[in-house]
Amino acid sequence: MRAGVIGAGSIGGVVARALRDGSVPGATLSGVVDPAGAADLPLVSLDEVLSTSDLVVEAAGQRALAEVGPQVLAAGRDLLVVSVGALADDALLDKLLCAGPGELHLSTGAIGGLDLLRAAARMAPLSRVTIETTKLAANLVQAWMSDEEAARLRTTAEPVELMRGPARDVTAAFPKSANVAASVALAVGDWDVVEAAVIADPAAELTSHVITADGPAGSYRFEIRNRPSPRTPTSSEVVPHAVLAAIAALAEPRVVFR
């Protein structure tokens, strides 16, 4: 399987180099689309990637997904989405779902348990789902914050809950930190039942995501604690490896949990 990568940052760069080096059985790198990409990667145009790839990996952010995602699918190429938070926009999700003949795939990213949540929600609607994300305080400063709010985050000595509310709202407010809330909402098939919270903790050496859910199928609790990416602390170091696992499953499906 020939895989192209859009974006060569802390996620896309790791994915592209692993594909280039033959670390994913059954998959090879067809090219990387990134105007500011690294010199050690084969940089090509989007048109070139679309003409030479079976799968295109989006690892360039929510805006890039909105701009090129429909084009990738319309060209008959499968698309693996990393910036899942962009799909909080129903119009974009509908556009992608209707853009085929390429198939749309979502990366699990920094969390797990989505398969079980999906199964439980399929049995019967879940009555309550929450996801609480805790990250190092300084890494949660947002452009929309006032100078006072930003300074508070950079200097706080105690954990601070920055936002709690519907998953769609939290995903929009923290686009680089709350993709996980969108993933949970998409897994259970109901944005309205998922409550998300973002907590800033000056002592958080690891990024944690605590997911709880209740419904007729049972009660569930998942806690994930990831090491932040050294290059991009708003993301977890494991994320590109989740993408590589997804590529491997698509390239050579054997015994694969879906």
C-alpha positions in Angstrom: 0.0 0.0 0.0 1.4 3.4 -1.0 0.8 6.0 1.7 1.1 9.7 1.4 1.4 12.1 4.4 0.1 15.6 4.7 2.1 17.4 7.3 5.6 16.7 8.5 5.5 17.9 12.1 5.7 16.0 15.3 3.1 13.5 14.1 3.4 13.4 10.3 7.2 13.5 10.4 7.4 10.4 12.6 4.8 8.6 10.4 6.6 9.6 7.1 10.0 8.5 8.3 8.7 5.1 9.5 7.1 4.5 6.2 10.2 5.6 4.3 12.4 3.3 6.4 10.2 0.3 5.8 9.0 0.0 9.4 5.4 -0.7 8.4 4.9 -4.1 6.7 2.9 -3.8 3.5 3.2 0.0 3.3 5.6 2.4 1.6 5.9 6.2 1.6 4.7 7.8 -1.7 5.5 11.4 -0.6 4.9 14.2 1.9 2.9 17.3 1.4 4.3 20.1 3.6 5.7 23.5 2.3 7.9 23.7 5.4 8.8 20.0 5.5 12.1 18.4 6.5 14.8 18.1 3.8 15.2 14.4 4.5 11.7 13.6 3.3 10.4 13.4 -0.3 8.3 16.5 -0.6 5.7 16.5 -3.3 2.6 18.4 -4.3 -0.9 17.3 -3.3 -1.7 16.4 -6.9 1.4 14.1 -6.9 0.3 12.4 -3.7 -3.2 11.9 -5.1 -1.8 10.3 -8.2 0.6 7.9 -6.5 -1.1 7.0 -3.2 -3.7 4.4 -2.0 -4.0 6.0 1.4 -3.4 9.6 2.5 -2.7 10.4 6.1 -3.8 13.9 7.3 -1.5 15.1 10.0 -1.5 18.8 9.4 -4.3 20.1 11.6 -8.0 20.9 11.4 -7.8 23.6 8.7 -5.8 21.3 6.4 -8.4 18.5 6.8 -11.2 20.9 5.9 -9.2 22.2 2.9 -7.9 19.0 1.3 -9.9 16.1 2.9 -12.8 16.2 0.4 -10.4 16.4 -2.5 -8.5 13.3 -1.3 -11.7 11.2 -1.0 -13.1 12.5 -4.3 -9.9 11.3 -6.0 -10.7 7.8 -4.8 -7.9 7.8 -2.2 -8.6 6.5 1.3 -8.1 9.1 4.0 -6.8 8.5 7.6 -7.7 11.5 9.8 -5.6 12.5 12.7 -7.3 15.9 13.4 -10.5 14.2 14.5 -11.6 17.4 16.4 -12.4 19.0 13.1 -15.3 16.6 12.8 -17.2 18.5 15.5 -18.3 20.6 12.5 -21.2 18.6 11.2 -21.0 20.2 7.8 -17.4 19.1 7.3 -18.2 15.6 8.5 -21.1 15.3 6.0 -19.0 16.7 3.2 -16.3 14.1 3.9 -18.8 11.3 4.1 -20.3 12.3 0.8 -17.0 13.0 -1.0 -16.1 9.4 -1.9 -15.3 7.0 -3.6 -12.4 7.0 -1.1 -13.0 5.7 2.4 -12.7 7.7 5.6 -10.8 6.3 8.5 -10.2 7.9 11.9 -7.1 7.5 14.1 -7.6 6.6 17.7 -4.8 9.0 18.6 -4.0 9.3 22.3 -6.8 7.3 23.8 -8.3 3.8 23.8 -11.5 2.0 24.7 -13.4 3.5 21.7 -14.3 0.1 20.4 -16.0 -0.9 23.6 -17.8 2.4 23.9 -19.1 2.0 20.3 -20.3 -1.6 21.1 -22.0 -0.5 24.3 -23.7 2.4 22.5 -24.8 0.1 19.7 -26.5 -2.2 22.2 -28.4 0.7 23.8 -27.9 4.5 24.1 -25.5 5.5 26.8 -27.0 7.7 29.5 -23.8 9.5 30.6 -20.3 9.8 29.1 -17.6 12.1 30.4 -14.0 12.7 29.4 -11.6 14.7 31.6 -8.3 15.8 30.1 -5.5 17.0 32.3 -2.4 18.6 30.8 0.5 20.7 32.0 -0.9 24.1 32.6 1.5 26.1 30.4 0.6 23.9 27.4 -3.0 24.8 27.6 -2.7 28.6 26.9 -5.0 29.5 24.0 -5.1 32.4 21.6 -8.6 33.4 22.8 -7.5 33.8 26.4 -6.8 37.2 27.9 -3.3 38.2 29.0 -4.5 37.7 32.6 -5.8 34.2 31.9 -2.7 33.2 30.1 -0.4 34.5 32.9 -2.5 32.6 35.4 -1.9 29.4 33.6 1.8 29.9 33.3 2.2 30.7 37.0 -0.5 28.7 38.8 0.6 26.4 41.6 -2.7 24.5 41.7 -4.8 22.6 39.2 -7.4 24.7 37.4 -10.4 23.5 35.6 -10.5 25.6 32.5 -13.7 24.4 30.9 -16.4 21.8 31.3 -19.4 21.4 29.0 -20.6 19.7 25.8 -17.9 17.9 24.0 -18.5 19.9 20.8 -17.8 23.2 22.7 -14.7 22.0 24.4 -13.3 20.6 21.2 -13.8 23.9 19.5 -12.2 25.9 22.4 -9.1 23.6 22.7 -8.5 22.4 19.1 -5.0 21.0 19.8 -5.8 19.4 23.1 -9.4 18.1 22.8 -9.4 15.9 19.7 -10.0 13.1 22.2 -13.4 14.5 23.2 -14.4 14.4 19.6 -13.2 10.8 19.2 -15.3 9.8 22.2 -18.4 11.6 20.8 -18.0 10.0 17.4 -17.5 6.6 18.9 -20.7 6.7 20.9 -22.6 8.4 18.0 -24.0 11.2 20.2 -22.4 14.6 20.7 -25.0 15.6 23.2 -24.5 12.9 25.7 -20.7 13.5 26.1 -19.5 16.0 28.7 -15.8 17.1 28.4 -13.5 18.9 30.8 -10.0 20.4 30.4 -7.9 20.7 33.5 -4.6 22.6 33.7 -2.2 21.1 36.3 1.3 22.6 36.8 2.5 19.3 38.1 1.2 17.1 35.3 4.3 15.4 33.9 2.0 13.1 32.0 -1.2 14.0 30.0 -4.2 12.1 31.4 -7.6 11.3 29.9 -10.2 9.8 32.1 -13.3 8.4 30.3 -16.4 7.2 32.2 -19.6 5.9 30.7 -22.8 4.4 31.9 -25.7 2.7 30.1 -27.7 -0.5 29.8 -24.6 -2.4 28.7 -22.7 -1.5 31.9 -20.4 1.0 33.5 -17.0 1.8 32.1 -13.9 3.7 33.2 -10.7 4.2 31.2 -7.7 6.1 32.4 -4.9 6.9 29.9 -1.7 8.6 30.9 0.6 9.6 28.1 4.0 11.2 27.9 3.7 14.5 26.0 5.6 14.9 22.7 9.0 16.5 23.3 8.5 18.6 20.1 4.8 19.5 20.5 3.8 19.2 24.1 0.1 19.8 23.3 0.1 16.3 21.7 1.1 12.9 23.1 4.2 11.1 22.0 2.2 8.0 21.3 0.0 9.6 18.7 2.1 8.9 15.6 2.5 5.3 16.6 -1.3 5.0 16.8 -1.4 6.3 13.3 1.3 3.8 12.2 -0.7 1.0 13.8 -3.7 2.0 11.8 -1.7 2.1 8.6 -0.4 -1.4 9.4 -3.9 -2.7 10.0 -5.1 -1.3 6.7 -2.0 -2.5 4.7 -1.9 -6.1 6.0 -5.1 -6.9 8.0 -4.5 -10.1 9.9 -5.5 -10.4 13.5 -6.7 -6.9 14.1 -9.1 -5.5 16.7 -11.4 -2.9 15.2 
